[in-house]
């Protein structure tokens, strides 16, 4: 299950971005399993400038490059964290 985390955006911006992310994945097979998590964090560099970013957290997917390319098309800094295991509730 891909979890796309939004970091460093104002609440309204983050909500708009979440909608953009889901729209970007319309027709992609991962949309049924993916979630978008909004973290209301203040992300800044050493100069004090805002540096918002997306973080993709997921177990390995056979087409992870496609997911990454869709997210990169949003023109926001992106990091990818590979999760070794995921245990769905009830499993």
FENQUIFEN-V510015 format. One record per residue. RES is the residue in one letter. PSI is psi in whole degrees, 0 to 359 (999 if undefined). NEAR is the number of other ideal C-beta (glycine too) atoms within 8 Angstrom. Layout:
res->{RES:RES}
psi->{PSI:PSI}
near->{NEAR:NEAR}
//
This chain:
res->{X:X:X:X:X:X:X:X:X:X:X:X:X:X:X:X:X:X:X:X:X:X:X:X:X:X:X:X:X:X:X:X:X:X:X:X:X:X:X:X:X:X:X:X:X:X:X:X:X:X:X:X:X:X:X:X:X:X:X:X:X:X:X:X:X:X:X:X:X:X:X:X:X:X:X:X:X:X:X:X:X:X:X:X:X:X:X:X:X:X:X}
psi->{111:131:117:116:138:122:135:11:154:154:313:317:317:320:318:318:321:316:319:320:310:321:322:335:6:129:349:139:342:347:329:337:344:154:155:125:129:122:121:77:159:103:117:153:185:337:356:7:140:139:65:156:167:148:124:120:123:159:170:136:143:334:42:327:324:316:315:317:321:315:321:332:344:351:45:142:141:135:150:125:120:126:133:331:149:131:103:151:143:358:999}
near->{9:12:11:14:12:15:11:10:10:5:8:6:8:12:9:8:12:11:8:9:14:10:7:10:11:7:4:9:4:10:10:5:6:11:7:11:8:11:7:5:6:5:9:8:6:3:5:5:6:7:9:10:11:14:11:15:9:13:9:6:9:4:6:10:6:8:14:11:8:10:14:8:7:10:4:9:7:11:8:8:7:7:8:4:5:7:4:6:3:3:4}
//
